[in-house]
Amino acid sequence: MRIYSEYHYLVFEITKNSFFTIRNEWRQLFGKSNWYNFTLIEISAENDDVCPGFEFDFIVLGLGIHFRHNRSWEGTEIQERLDALNEKEDK
């Protein structure tokens, strides 16, 4: 597991395809930011077919978690287009 900080997030890479972040939006209110974004309540889940993966967000009063699991690109429209472009370049 790899752990690192990114702006007001703490990122935990669980596997190559899965990670979650802990969000703390309070930090930006006391720093020198050029914009402020504060989430009162957010609960969301997304099944993404374009960039294959699943996401889940849960934030209350500026503190929350975000989870993402990436699935394989095989069989997606983007992978098929990329394969077609690579075939054209090879000819």
HTML snippet that shows the backbone in 3Dmol.js (N, CA, C, O; Angstrom):
<script src="https://3Dmol.org/build/3Dmol-min.js"></script>
<div id="view" style="width:600px;height:400px;position:relative"></div>
<script>
const pdb = `
ATOM      1  N   MET A   1       0.851  -1.176   0.000  1.00  0.00           N
ATOM      2  CA  MET A   1       0.000   0.000   0.000  1.00  0.00           C
ATOM      3  C   MET A   1       0.898   1.241   0.000  1.00  0.00           C
ATOM      4  O   MET A   1       1.851   1.333   0.773  1.00  0.00           O
ATOM      5  N   ARG A   2       0.577   2.178  -0.870  1.00  0.00           N
ATOM      6  CA  ARG A   2       1.304   3.443  -0.952  1.00  0.00           C
ATOM      7  C   ARG A   2       0.401   4.551  -0.418  1.00  0.00           C
ATOM      8  O   ARG A   2      -0.780   4.603  -0.763  1.00  0.00           O
ATOM      9  N   ILE A   3       0.938   5.434   0.417  1.00  0.00           N
ATOM     10  CA  ILE A   3       0.168   6.529   1.007  1.00  0.00           C
ATOM     11  C   ILE A   3       0.881   7.837   0.687  1.00  0.00           C
ATOM     12  O   ILE A   3       2.090   7.952   0.886  1.00  0.00           O
ATOM     13  N   TYR A   4       0.138   8.823   0.192  1.00  0.00           N
ATOM     14  CA  TYR A   4       0.720  10.137  -0.082  1.00  0.00           C
ATOM     15  C   TYR A   4      -0.350  11.213   0.040  1.00  0.00           C
ATOM     16  O   TYR A   4      -1.545  10.920   0.019  1.00  0.00           O
ATOM     17  N   SER A   5       0.091  12.455   0.168  1.00  0.00           N
ATOM     18  CA  SER A   5      -0.812  13.598   0.315  1.00  0.00           C
ATOM     19  C   SER A   5      -0.910  14.335  -1.009  1.00  0.00           C
ATOM     20  O   SER A   5       0.087  14.506  -1.711  1.00  0.00           O
ATOM     21  N   GLU A   6      -2.113  14.769  -1.345  1.00  0.00           N
ATOM     22  CA  GLU A   6      -2.352  15.514  -2.580  1.00  0.00           C
ATOM     23  C   GLU A   6      -3.360  16.620  -2.276  1.00  0.00           C
ATOM     24  O   GLU A   6      -4.551  16.349  -2.120  1.00  0.00           O
ATOM     25  N   TYR A   7      -2.887  17.868  -2.192  1.00  0.00           N
ATOM     26  CA  TYR A   7      -3.671  19.045  -1.824  1.00  0.00           C
ATOM     27  C   TYR A   7      -4.356  18.817  -0.482  1.00  0.00           C
ATOM     28  O   TYR A   7      -3.660  18.693   0.526  1.00  0.00           O
ATOM     29  N   HIS A   8      -5.674  18.755  -0.420  1.00  0.00           N
ATOM     30  CA  HIS A   8      -6.330  18.497   0.863  1.00  0.00           C
ATOM     31  C   HIS A   8      -6.876  17.072   0.941  1.00  0.00           C
ATOM     32  O   HIS A   8      -7.881  16.814   1.604  1.00  0.00           O
ATOM     33  N   TYR A   9      -6.191  16.146   0.248  1.00  0.00           N
ATOM     34  CA  TYR A   9      -6.551  14.730   0.271  1.00  0.00           C
ATOM     35  C   TYR A   9      -5.388  13.910   0.811  1.00  0.00           C
ATOM     36  O   TYR A   9      -4.227  14.285   0.646  1.00  0.00           O
ATOM     37  N   LEU A  10      -5.697  12.810   1.445  1.00  0.00           N
ATOM     38  CA  LEU A  10      -4.711  11.802   1.812  1.00  0.00           C
ATOM     39  C   LEU A  10      -5.065  10.568   0.998  1.00  0.00           C
ATOM     40  O   LEU A  10      -6.156  10.023   1.160  1.00  0.00           O
ATOM     41  N   VAL A  11      -4.165  10.113   0.123  1.00  0.00           N
ATOM     42  CA  VAL A  11      -4.449   9.048  -0.840  1.00  0.00           C
ATOM     43  C   VAL A  11      -3.832   7.738  -0.364  1.00  0.00           C
ATOM     44  O   VAL A  11      -2.660   7.695   0.011  1.00  0.00           O
ATOM     45  N   PHE A  12      -4.625   6.677  -0.381  1.00  0.00           N
ATOM     46  CA  PHE A  12      -4.180   5.332  -0.050  1.00  0.00           C
ATOM     47  C   PHE A  12      -4.345   4.472  -1.296  1.00  0.00           C
ATOM     48  O   PHE A  12      -5.472   4.167  -1.685  1.00  0.00           O
ATOM     49  N   GLU A  13      -3.247   4.075  -1.928  1.00  0.00           N
ATOM     50  CA  GLU A  13      -3.321   3.150  -3.059  1.00  0.00           C
ATOM     51  C   GLU A  13      -3.335   1.739  -2.493  1.00  0.00           C
ATOM     52  O   GLU A  13      -2.328   1.265  -1.968  1.00  0.00           O
ATOM     53  N   ILE A  14      -4.468   1.075  -2.600  1.00  0.00           N
ATOM     54  CA  ILE A  14      -4.633  -0.255  -2.035  1.00  0.00           C
ATOM     55  C   ILE A  14      -3.971  -1.290  -2.942  1.00  0.00           C
ATOM     56  O   ILE A  14      -3.161  -2.099  -2.490  1.00  0.00           O
ATOM     57  N   THR A  15      -4.324  -1.254  -4.221  1.00  0.00           N
ATOM     58  CA  THR A  15      -3.722  -2.117  -5.241  1.00  0.00           C
ATOM     59  C   THR A  15      -3.433  -1.250  -6.451  1.00  0.00           C
ATOM     60  O   THR A  15      -3.647  -0.038  -6.419  1.00  0.00           O
ATOM     61  N   LYS A  16      -2.951  -1.865  -7.511  1.00  0.00           N
ATOM     62  CA  LYS A  16      -2.688  -1.127  -8.752  1.00  0.00           C
ATOM     63  C   LYS A  16      -3.973  -0.496  -9.310  1.00  0.00           C
ATOM     64  O   LYS A  16      -3.926   0.548  -9.961  1.00  0.00           O
ATOM     65  N   ASN A  17      -5.104  -1.131  -9.051  1.00  0.00           N
ATOM     66  CA  ASN A  17      -6.379  -0.685  -9.620  1.00  0.00           C
ATOM     67  C   ASN A  17      -7.336  -0.055  -8.623  1.00  0.00           C
ATOM     68  O   ASN A  17      -8.409   0.395  -9.025  1.00  0.00           O
ATOM     69  N   SER A  18      -7.001  -0.002  -7.348  1.00  0.00           N
ATOM     70  CA  SER A  18      -7.925   0.509  -6.335  1.00  0.00           C
ATOM     71  C   SER A  18      -7.236   1.501  -5.419  1.00  0.00           C
ATOM     72  O   SER A  18      -6.086   1.315  -5.023  1.00  0.00           O
ATOM     73  N   PHE A  19      -7.967   2.562  -5.091  1.00  0.00           N
ATOM     74  CA  PHE A  19      -7.444   3.519  -4.122  1.00  0.00           C
ATOM     75  C   PHE A  19      -8.606   4.212  -3.435  1.00  0.00           C
ATOM     76  O   PHE A  19      -9.725   4.226  -3.947  1.00  0.00           O
ATOM     77  N   PHE A  20      -8.334   4.783  -2.275  1.00  0.00           N
ATOM     78  CA  PHE A  20      -9.318   5.647  -1.647  1.00  0.00           C
ATOM     79  C   PHE A  20      -8.607   6.858  -1.081  1.00  0.00           C
ATOM     80  O   PHE A  20      -7.421   6.813  -0.754  1.00  0.00           O
ATOM     81  N   THR A  21      -9.354   7.936  -0.975  1.00  0.00           N
ATOM     82  CA  THR A  21      -8.796   9.175  -0.434  1.00  0.00           C
ATOM     83  C   THR A  21      -9.637   9.620   0.747  1.00  0.00           C
ATOM     84  O   THR A  21     -10.846   9.394   0.804  1.00  0.00           O
ATOM     85  N   ILE A  22      -8.967  10.250   1.671  1.00  0.00           N
ATOM     86  CA  ILE A  22      -9.650  10.905   2.785  1.00  0.00           C
ATOM     87  C   ILE A  22      -9.606  12.395   2.497  1.00  0.00           C
ATOM     88  O   ILE A  22      -8.530  12.961   2.305  1.00  0.00           O
ATOM     89  N   ARG A  23     -10.751  13.023   2.465  1.00  0.00           N
ATOM     90  CA  ARG A  23     -10.846  14.435   2.122  1.00  0.00           C
ATOM     91  C   ARG A  23     -11.024  15.291   3.365  1.00  0.00           C
ATOM     92  O   ARG A  23     -11.779  14.948   4.275  1.00  0.00           O
ATOM     93  N   ASN A  24     -10.311  16.411   3.386  1.00  0.00           N
ATOM     94  CA  ASN A  24     -10.442  17.389   4.460  1.00  0.00           C
ATOM     95  C   ASN A  24     -10.532  18.769   3.812  1.00  0.00           C
ATOM     96  O   ASN A  24      -9.510  19.404   3.549  1.00  0.00           O
ATOM     97  N   GLU A  25     -11.740  19.226   3.560  1.00  0.00           N
ATOM     98  CA  GLU A  25     -11.936  20.510   2.897  1.00  0.00           C
ATOM     99  C   GLU A  25     -11.782  21.694   3.845  1.00  0.00           C
ATOM    100  O   GLU A  25     -11.761  22.841   3.398  1.00  0.00           O
ATOM    101  N   TRP A  26     -11.674  21.433   5.160  1.00  0.00           N
ATOM    102  CA  TRP A  26     -11.486  22.508   6.125  1.00  0.00           C
ATOM    103  C   TRP A  26     -10.124  23.176   5.938  1.00  0.00           C
ATOM    104  O   TRP A  26      -9.984  24.373   6.191  1.00  0.00           O
ATOM    105  N   ARG A  27      -9.114  22.413   5.496  1.00  0.00           N
ATOM    106  CA  ARG A  27      -7.756  22.952   5.327  1.00  0.00           C
ATOM    107  C   ARG A  27      -7.729  24.169   4.408  1.00  0.00           C
ATOM    108  O   ARG A  27      -7.021  25.139   4.679  1.00  0.00           O
ATOM    109  N   GLN A  28      -8.496  24.119   3.323  1.00  0.00           N
ATOM    110  CA  GLN A  28      -8.459  25.220   2.364  1.00  0.00           C
ATOM    111  C   GLN A  28      -9.071  26.505   2.929  1.00  0.00           C
ATOM    112  O   GLN A  28      -8.724  27.599   2.484  1.00  0.00           O
ATOM    113  N   LEU A  29      -9.964  26.386   3.891  1.00  0.00           N
ATOM    114  CA  LEU A  29     -10.594  27.573   4.464  1.00  0.00           C
ATOM    115  C   LEU A  29      -9.608  28.411   5.271  1.00  0.00           C
ATOM    116  O   LEU A  29      -9.794  29.618   5.425  1.00  0.00           O
ATOM    117  N   PHE A  30      -8.564  27.772   5.783  1.00  0.00           N
ATOM    118  CA  PHE A  30      -7.591  28.474   6.604  1.00  0.00           C
ATOM    119  C   PHE A  30      -6.264  28.701   5.886  1.00  0.00           C
ATOM    120  O   PHE A  30      -5.311  29.197   6.488  1.00  0.00           O
ATOM    121  N   GLY A  31      -6.195  28.344   4.614  1.00  0.00           N
ATOM    122  CA  GLY A  31      -4.975  28.546   3.827  1.00  0.00           C
ATOM    123  C   GLY A  31      -5.131  29.715   2.877  1.00  0.00           C
ATOM    124  O   GLY A  31      -6.099  30.471   2.962  1.00  0.00           O
ATOM    125  N   LYS A  32      -4.184  29.861   1.981  1.00  0.00           N
ATOM    126  CA  LYS A  32      -4.222  30.939   0.988  1.00  0.00           C
ATOM    127  C   LYS A  32      -4.574  30.342  -0.365  1.00  0.00           C
ATOM    128  O   LYS A  32      -3.713  30.222  -1.237  1.00  0.00           O
ATOM    129  N   SER A  33      -5.823  29.970  -0.541  1.00  0.00           N
ATOM    130  CA  SER A  33      -6.305  29.413  -1.802  1.00  0.00           C
ATOM    131  C   SER A  33      -6.932  30.514  -2.636  1.00  0.00           C
ATOM    132  O   SER A  33      -7.404  31.520  -2.105  1.00  0.00           O
ATOM    133  N   ASN A  34      -6.935  30.317  -3.953  1.00  0.00           N
ATOM    134  CA  ASN A  34      -7.584  31.296  -4.817  1.00  0.00           C
ATOM    135  C   ASN A  34      -9.054  30.946  -5.059  1.00  0.00           C
ATOM    136  O   ASN A  34      -9.758  31.688  -5.743  1.00  0.00           O
ATOM    137  N   TRP A  35      -9.522  29.826  -4.505  1.00  0.00           N
ATOM    138  CA  TRP A  35     -10.937  29.493  -4.510  1.00  0.00           C
ATOM    139  C   TRP A  35     -11.228  28.611  -3.310  1.00  0.00           C
ATOM    140  O   TRP A  35     -10.327  28.012  -2.724  1.00  0.00           O
ATOM    141  N   TYR A  36     -12.493  28.543  -2.959  1.00  0.00           N
ATOM    142  CA  TYR A  36     -12.915  27.742  -1.816  1.00  0.00           C
ATOM    143  C   TYR A  36     -14.061  26.846  -2.247  1.00  0.00           C
ATOM    144  O   TYR A  36     -15.017  27.308  -2.870  1.00  0.00           O
ATOM    145  N   ASN A  37     -13.970  25.584  -1.922  1.00  0.00           N
ATOM    146  CA  ASN A  37     -14.997  24.612  -2.246  1.00  0.00           C
ATOM    147  C   ASN A  37     -15.287  23.831  -0.971  1.00  0.00           C
ATOM    148  O   ASN A  37     -14.394  23.188  -0.418  1.00  0.00           O
ATOM    149  N   PHE A  38     -16.510  23.883  -0.512  1.00  0.00           N
ATOM    150  CA  PHE A  38     -16.860  23.201   0.727  1.00  0.00           C
ATOM    151  C   PHE A  38     -18.128  22.398   0.493  1.00  0.00           C
ATOM    152  O   PHE A  38     -19.132  22.944   0.036  1.00  0.00           O
ATOM    153  N   THR A  39     -18.095  21.127   0.797  1.00  0.00           N
ATOM    154  CA  THR A  39     -19.226  20.232   0.583  1.00  0.00           C
ATOM    155  C   THR A  39     -19.942  19.981   1.905  1.00  0.00           C
ATOM    156  O   THR A  39     -19.342  19.482   2.857  1.00  0.00           O
ATOM    157  N   LEU A  40     -21.214  20.325   1.961  1.00  0.00           N
ATOM    158  CA  LEU A  40     -21.985  20.059   3.170  1.00  0.00           C
ATOM    159  C   LEU A  40     -22.324  18.581   3.284  1.00  0.00           C
ATOM    160  O   LEU A  40     -21.993  17.941   4.282  1.00  0.00           O
ATOM    161  N   ILE A  41     -22.989  18.029   2.253  1.00  0.00           N
ATOM    162  CA  ILE A  41     -23.338  16.608   2.235  1.00  0.00           C
ATOM    163  C   ILE A  41     -23.263  16.107   0.801  1.00  0.00           C
ATOM    164  O   ILE A  41     -23.825  16.719  -0.108  1.00  0.00           O
ATOM    165  N   GLU A  42     -22.567  14.990   0.602  1.00  0.00           N
ATOM    166  CA  GLU A  42     -22.538  14.343  -0.708  1.00  0.00           C
ATOM    167  C   GLU A  42     -22.438  12.841  -0.500  1.00  0.00           C
ATOM    168  O   GLU A  42     -21.554  12.354   0.204  1.00  0.00           O
ATOM    169  N   ILE A  43     -23.351  12.124  -1.118  1.00  0.00           N
ATOM    170  CA  ILE A  43     -23.303  10.667  -1.156  1.00  0.00           C
ATOM    171  C   ILE A  43     -23.553  10.290  -2.608  1.00  0.00           C
ATOM    172  O   ILE A  43     -24.626  10.560  -3.147  1.00  0.00           O
ATOM    173  N   SER A  44     -22.567   9.667  -3.242  1.00  0.00           N
ATOM    174  CA  SER A  44     -22.743   9.317  -4.643  1.00  0.00           C
ATOM    175  C   SER A  44     -22.011   8.028  -4.970  1.00  0.00           C
ATOM    176  O   SER A  44     -21.011   7.680  -4.343  1.00  0.00           O
ATOM    177  N   ALA A  45     -22.536   7.329  -5.968  1.00  0.00           N
ATOM    178  CA  ALA A  45     -21.913   6.118  -6.495  1.00  0.00           C
ATOM    179  C   ALA A  45     -21.983   6.220  -8.013  1.00  0.00           C
ATOM    180  O   ALA A  45     -22.986   6.676  -8.562  1.00  0.00           O
ATOM    181  N   GLU A  46     -20.925   5.799  -8.687  1.00  0.00           N
ATOM    182  CA  GLU A  46     -20.874   5.898 -10.145  1.00  0.00           C
ATOM    183  C   GLU A  46     -20.254   4.644 -10.718  1.00  0.00           C
ATOM    184  O   GLU A  46     -19.207   4.191 -10.256  1.00  0.00           O
ATOM    185  N   ASN A  47     -20.895   4.088 -11.718  1.00  0.00           N
ATOM    186  CA  ASN A  47     -20.350   2.978 -12.492  1.00  0.00           C
ATOM    187  C   ASN A  47     -19.964   3.550 -13.839  1.00  0.00           C
ATOM    188  O   ASN A  47     -20.835   3.829 -14.663  1.00  0.00           O
ATOM    189  N   ASP A  48     -18.684   3.728 -14.079  1.00  0.00           N
ATOM    190  CA  ASP A  48     -18.181   4.411 -15.268  1.00  0.00           C
ATOM    191  C   ASP A  48     -17.834   3.394 -16.348  1.00  0.00           C
ATOM    192  O   ASP A  48     -16.973   2.539 -16.142  1.00  0.00           O
ATOM    193  N   ASP A  49     -18.506   3.484 -17.507  1.00  0.00           N
ATOM    194  CA  ASP A  49     -18.225   2.567 -18.606  1.00  0.00           C
ATOM    195  C   ASP A  49     -17.181   3.111 -19.573  1.00  0.00           C
ATOM    196  O   ASP A  49     -16.530   2.332 -20.269  1.00  0.00           O
ATOM    197  N   VAL A  50     -17.006   4.427 -19.633  1.00  0.00           N
ATOM    198  CA  VAL A  50     -16.032   5.020 -20.559  1.00  0.00           C
ATOM    199  C   VAL A  50     -14.611   4.794 -20.042  1.00  0.00           C
ATOM    200  O   VAL A  50     -13.774   4.245 -20.759  1.00  0.00           O
ATOM    201  N   CYS A  51     -14.336   5.201 -18.833  1.00  0.00           N
ATOM    202  CA  CYS A  51     -13.071   4.894 -18.148  1.00  0.00           C
ATOM    203  C   CYS A  51     -13.444   3.849 -17.104  1.00  0.00           C
ATOM    204  O   CYS A  51     -13.762   4.193 -15.966  1.00  0.00           O
ATOM    205  N   PRO A  52     -13.407   2.579 -17.486  1.00  0.00           N
ATOM    206  CA  PRO A  52     -14.078   1.545 -16.700  1.00  0.00           C
ATOM    207  C   PRO A  52     -13.664   1.505 -15.235  1.00  0.00           C
ATOM    208  O   PRO A  52     -12.498   1.307 -14.892  1.00  0.00           O
ATOM    209  N   GLY A  53     -14.657   1.700 -14.398  1.00  0.00           N
ATOM    210  CA  GLY A  53     -14.394   1.659 -12.964  1.00  0.00           C
ATOM    211  C   GLY A  53     -15.633   2.001 -12.174  1.00  0.00           C
ATOM    212  O   GLY A  53     -16.680   2.335 -12.729  1.00  0.00           O
ATOM    213  N   PHE A  54     -15.493   1.913 -10.865  1.00  0.00           N
ATOM    214  CA  PHE A  54     -16.569   2.206  -9.943  1.00  0.00           C
ATOM    215  C   PHE A  54     -16.062   3.222  -8.929  1.00  0.00           C
ATOM    216  O   PHE A  54     -14.945   3.097  -8.427  1.00  0.00           O
ATOM    217  N   GLU A  55     -16.885   4.234  -8.624  1.00  0.00           N
ATOM    218  CA  GLU A  55     -16.512   5.255  -7.649  1.00  0.00           C
ATOM    219  C   GLU A  55     -17.614   5.410  -6.616  1.00  0.00           C
ATOM    220  O   GLU A  55     -18.798   5.237  -6.906  1.00  0.00           O
ATOM    221  N   PHE A  56     -17.193   5.740  -5.402  1.00  0.00           N
ATOM    222  CA  PHE A  56     -18.118   6.004  -4.313  1.00  0.00           C
ATOM    223  C   PHE A  56     -17.596   7.194  -3.517  1.00  0.00           C
ATOM    224  O   PHE A  56     -16.422   7.231  -3.150  1.00  0.00           O
ATOM    225  N   ASP A  57     -18.467   8.167  -3.249  1.00  0.00           N
ATOM    226  CA  ASP A  57     -18.122   9.347  -2.459  1.00  0.00           C
ATOM    227  C   ASP A  57     -19.073   9.473  -1.279  1.00  0.00           C
ATOM    228  O   ASP A  57     -20.276   9.244  -1.403  1.00  0.00           O
ATOM    229  N   PHE A  58     -18.520   9.837  -0.147  1.00  0.00           N
ATOM    230  CA  PHE A  58     -19.314  10.125   1.045  1.00  0.00           C
ATOM    231  C   PHE A  58     -18.631  11.277   1.775  1.00  0.00           C
ATOM    232  O   PHE A  58     -17.532  11.117   2.307  1.00  0.00           O
ATOM    233  N   ILE A  59     -19.290  12.450   1.799  1.00  0.00           N
ATOM    234  CA  ILE A  59     -18.717  13.639   2.436  1.00  0.00           C
ATOM    235  C   ILE A  59     -19.798  14.286   3.303  1.00  0.00           C
ATOM    236  O   ILE A  59     -20.931  14.472   2.859  1.00  0.00           O
ATOM    237  N   VAL A  60     -19.444  14.620   4.525  1.00  0.00           N
ATOM    238  CA  VAL A  60     -20.338  15.333   5.439  1.00  0.00           C
ATOM    239  C   VAL A  60     -19.532  16.442   6.106  1.00  0.00           C
ATOM    240  O   VAL A  60     -18.497  16.189   6.723  1.00  0.00           O
ATOM    241  N   LEU A  61     -20.021  17.675   5.972  1.00  0.00           N
ATOM    242  CA  LEU A  61     -19.382  18.851   6.577  1.00  0.00           C
ATOM    243  C   LEU A  61     -17.899  18.959   6.243  1.00  0.00           C
ATOM    244  O   LEU A  61     -17.073  19.255   7.107  1.00  0.00           O
ATOM    245  N   GLY A  62     -17.575  18.715   4.976  1.00  0.00           N
ATOM    246  CA  GLY A  62     -16.205  18.904   4.507  1.00  0.00           C
ATOM    247  C   GLY A  62     -15.241  17.778   4.778  1.00  0.00           C
ATOM    248  O   GLY A  62     -14.082  17.863   4.373  1.00  0.00           O
ATOM    249  N   LEU A  63     -15.670  16.718   5.451  1.00  0.00           N
ATOM    250  CA  LEU A  63     -14.823  15.560   5.724  1.00  0.00           C
ATOM    251  C   LEU A  63     -15.437  14.342   5.061  1.00  0.00           C
ATOM    252  O   LEU A  63     -16.640  14.111   5.181  1.00  0.00           O
ATOM    253  N   GLY A  64     -14.623  13.559   4.361  1.00  0.00           N
ATOM    254  CA  GLY A  64     -15.203  12.403   3.699  1.00  0.00           C
ATOM    255  C   GLY A  64     -14.195  11.475   3.091  1.00  0.00           C
ATOM    256  O   GLY A  64     -12.985  11.627   3.258  1.00  0.00           O
ATOM    257  N   ILE A  65     -14.737  10.484   2.362  1.00  0.00           N
ATOM    258  CA  ILE A  65     -13.908   9.510   1.666  1.00  0.00           C
ATOM    259  C   ILE A  65     -14.358   9.414   0.216  1.00  0.00           C
ATOM    260  O   ILE A  65     -15.511   9.686  -0.120  1.00  0.00           O
ATOM    261  N   HIS A  66     -13.422   9.021  -0.626  1.00  0.00           N
ATOM    262  CA  HIS A  66     -13.674   8.755  -2.045  1.00  0.00           C
ATOM    263  C   HIS A  66     -12.982   7.432  -2.344  1.00  0.00           C
ATOM    264  O   HIS A  66     -11.807   7.263  -2.019  1.00  0.00           O
ATOM    265  N   PHE A  67     -13.699   6.491  -2.962  1.00  0.00           N
ATOM    266  CA  PHE A  67     -13.129   5.197  -3.316  1.00  0.00           C
ATOM    267  C   PHE A  67     -13.265   5.011  -4.814  1.00  0.00           C
ATOM    268  O   PHE A  67     -14.300   5.349  -5.388  1.00  0.00           O
ATOM    269  N   ARG A  68     -12.222   4.472  -5.464  1.00  0.00           N
ATOM    270  CA  ARG A  68     -12.255   4.185  -6.904  1.00  0.00           C
ATOM    271  C   ARG A  68     -11.604   2.842  -7.156  1.00  0.00           C
ATOM    272  O   ARG A  68     -10.520   2.558  -6.645  1.00  0.00           O
ATOM    273  N   HIS A  69     -12.275   2.014  -7.951  1.00  0.00           N
ATOM    274  CA  HIS A  69     -11.700   0.757  -8.424  1.00  0.00           C
ATOM    275  C   HIS A  69     -11.755   0.776  -9.943  1.00  0.00           C
ATOM    276  O   HIS A  69     -12.833   0.897 -10.525  1.00  0.00           O
ATOM    277  N   ASN A  70     -10.612   0.658 -10.580  1.00  0.00           N
ATOM    278  CA  ASN A  70     -10.523   0.650 -12.041  1.00  0.00           C
ATOM    279  C   ASN A  70     -10.612  -0.781 -12.561  1.00  0.00           C
ATOM    280  O   ASN A  70      -9.949  -1.687 -12.056  1.00  0.00           O
ATOM    281  N   ARG A  71     -11.440  -0.961 -13.574  1.00  0.00           N
ATOM    282  CA  ARG A  71     -11.553  -2.267 -14.233  1.00  0.00           C
ATOM    283  C   ARG A  71     -10.660  -2.283 -15.467  1.00  0.00           C
ATOM    284  O   ARG A  71     -10.060  -1.267 -15.818  1.00  0.00           O
ATOM    285  N   SER A  72     -10.575  -3.410 -16.109  1.00  0.00           N
ATOM    286  CA  SER A  72      -9.752  -3.574 -17.301  1.00  0.00           C
ATOM    287  C   SER A  72     -10.324  -2.756 -18.464  1.00  0.00           C
ATOM    288  O   SER A  72     -11.538  -2.618 -18.612  1.00  0.00           O
ATOM    289  N   TRP A  73      -9.414  -2.217 -19.286  1.00  0.00           N
ATOM    290  CA  TRP A  73      -9.826  -1.462 -20.465  1.00  0.00           C
ATOM    291  C   TRP A  73     -10.226  -2.383 -21.614  1.00  0.00           C
ATOM    292  O   TRP A  73     -10.801  -1.908 -22.594  1.00  0.00           O
ATOM    293  N   GLU A  74      -9.945  -3.666 -21.531  1.00  0.00           N
ATOM    294  CA  GLU A  74     -10.251  -4.601 -22.615  1.00  0.00           C
ATOM    295  C   GLU A  74     -11.737  -4.606 -22.923  1.00  0.00           C
ATOM    296  O   GLU A  74     -12.568  -4.690 -22.019  1.00  0.00           O
ATOM    297  N   GLY A  75     -12.066  -4.516 -24.202  1.00  0.00           N
ATOM    298  CA  GLY A  75     -13.455  -4.551 -24.638  1.00  0.00           C
ATOM    299  C   GLY A  75     -14.176  -3.229 -24.555  1.00  0.00           C
ATOM    300  O   GLY A  75     -15.357  -3.167 -24.897  1.00  0.00           O
ATOM    301  N   THR A  76     -13.514  -2.151 -24.112  1.00  0.00           N
ATOM    302  CA  THR A  76     -14.166  -0.849 -24.055  1.00  0.00           C
ATOM    303  C   THR A  76     -14.040  -0.145 -25.397  1.00  0.00           C
ATOM    304  O   THR A  76     -13.170  -0.474 -26.204  1.00  0.00           O
ATOM    305  N   GLU A  77     -14.904   0.814 -25.626  1.00  0.00           N
ATOM    306  CA  GLU A  77     -14.887   1.558 -26.882  1.00  0.00           C
ATOM    307  C   GLU A  77     -13.571   2.314 -27.058  1.00  0.00           C
ATOM    308  O   GLU A  77     -13.043   2.382 -28.168  1.00  0.00           O
ATOM    309  N   ILE A  78     -13.046   2.874 -25.991  1.00  0.00           N
ATOM    310  CA  ILE A  78     -11.784   3.609 -26.079  1.00  0.00           C
ATOM    311  C   ILE A  78     -10.650   2.670 -26.470  1.00  0.00           C
ATOM    312  O   ILE A  78      -9.813   3.036 -27.295  1.00  0.00           O
ATOM    313  N   GLN A  79     -10.602   1.470 -25.900  1.00  0.00           N
ATOM    314  CA  GLN A  79      -9.548   0.509 -26.241  1.00  0.00           C
ATOM    315  C   GLN A  79      -9.678   0.081 -27.693  1.00  0.00           C
ATOM    316  O   GLN A  79      -8.669  -0.066 -28.382  1.00  0.00           O
ATOM    317  N   GLU A  80     -10.903  -0.122 -28.171  1.00  0.00           N
ATOM    318  CA  GLU A  80     -11.110  -0.506 -29.563  1.00  0.00           C
ATOM    319  C   GLU A  80     -10.647   0.599 -30.515  1.00  0.00           C
ATOM    320  O   GLU A  80     -10.044   0.307 -31.548  1.00  0.00           O
ATOM    321  N   ARG A  81     -10.921   1.862 -30.179  1.00  0.00           N
ATOM    322  CA  ARG A  81     -10.459   2.977 -31.013  1.00  0.00           C
ATOM    323  C   ARG A  81      -8.938   3.073 -31.002  1.00  0.00           C
ATOM    324  O   ARG A  81      -8.323   3.308 -32.042  1.00  0.00           O
ATOM    325  N   LEU A  82      -8.329   2.894 -29.836  1.00  0.00           N
ATOM    326  CA  LEU A  82      -6.876   2.937 -29.729  1.00  0.00           C
ATOM    327  C   LEU A  82      -6.245   1.817 -30.544  1.00  0.00           C
ATOM    328  O   LEU A  82      -5.248   2.041 -31.231  1.00  0.00           O
ATOM    329  N   ASP A  83      -6.808   0.618 -30.479  1.00  0.00           N
ATOM    330  CA  ASP A  83      -6.308  -0.504 -31.273  1.00  0.00           C
ATOM    331  C   ASP A  83      -6.415  -0.216 -32.763  1.00  0.00           C
ATOM    332  O   ASP A  83      -5.506  -0.546 -33.524  1.00  0.00           O
ATOM    333  N   ALA A  84      -7.532   0.405 -33.193  1.00  0.00           N
ATOM    334  CA  ALA A  84      -7.713   0.749 -34.604  1.00  0.00           C
ATOM    335  C   ALA A  84      -6.681   1.781 -35.053  1.00  0.00           C
ATOM    336  O   ALA A  84      -6.139   1.676 -36.153  1.00  0.00           O
ATOM    337  N   LEU A  85      -6.407   2.775 -34.210  1.00  0.00           N
ATOM    338  CA  LEU A  85      -5.391   3.774 -34.550  1.00  0.00           C
ATOM    339  C   LEU A  85      -4.005   3.144 -34.649  1.00  0.00           C
ATOM    340  O   LEU A  85      -3.231   3.483 -35.543  1.00  0.00           O
ATOM    341  N   ASN A  86      -3.694   2.240 -33.743  1.00  0.00           N
ATOM    342  CA  ASN A  86      -2.400   1.559 -33.775  1.00  0.00           C
ATOM    343  C   ASN A  86      -2.257   0.700 -35.025  1.00  0.00           C
ATOM    344  O   ASN A  86      -1.172   0.615 -35.599  1.00  0.00           O
ATOM    345  N   GLU A  87      -3.344   0.064 -35.450  1.00  0.00           N
ATOM    346  CA  GLU A  87      -3.311  -0.722 -36.682  1.00  0.00           C
ATOM    347  C   GLU A  87      -3.045   0.149 -37.903  1.00  0.00           C
ATOM    348  O   GLU A  87      -2.305  -0.258 -38.798  1.00  0.00           O
ATOM    349  N   LYS A  88      -3.640   1.348 -37.955  1.00  0.00           N
ATOM    350  CA  LYS A  88      -3.422   2.279 -39.064  1.00  0.00           C
ATOM    351  C   LYS A  88      -1.965   2.720 -39.121  1.00  0.00           C
ATOM    352  O   LYS A  88      -1.385   2.825 -40.202  1.00  0.00           O
ATOM    353  N   GLU A  89      -1.376   2.977 -37.954  1.00  0.00           N
ATOM    354  CA  GLU A  89       0.010   3.424 -37.904  1.00  0.00           C
ATOM    355  C   GLU A  89       0.964   2.316 -38.339  1.00  0.00           C
ATOM    356  O   GLU A  89       2.016   2.598 -38.912  1.00  0.00           O
ATOM    357  N   ASP A  90       0.613   1.068 -38.075  1.00  0.00           N
ATOM    358  CA  ASP A  90       1.469  -0.056 -38.446  1.00  0.00           C
ATOM    359  C   ASP A  90       1.470  -0.318 -39.934  1.00  0.00           C
ATOM    360  O   ASP A  90       2.406  -0.935 -40.442  1.00  0.00           O
ATOM    361  N   LYS A  91       0.445   0.132 -40.654  1.00  0.00           N
ATOM    362  CA  LYS A  91       0.344  -0.124 -42.111  1.00  0.00           C
ATOM    363  C   LYS A  91       1.134   0.857 -42.902  1.00  0.00           C
ATOM    364  O   LYS A  91       1.157   0.784 -44.130  1.00  0.00           O
TER     365      LYS A  91
END
`;
const viewer = $3Dmol.createViewer("view");
viewer.addModel(pdb, "pdb");
viewer.setStyle({}, {cartoon: {color: "spectrum"}});
viewer.zoomTo();
viewer.render();
</script>
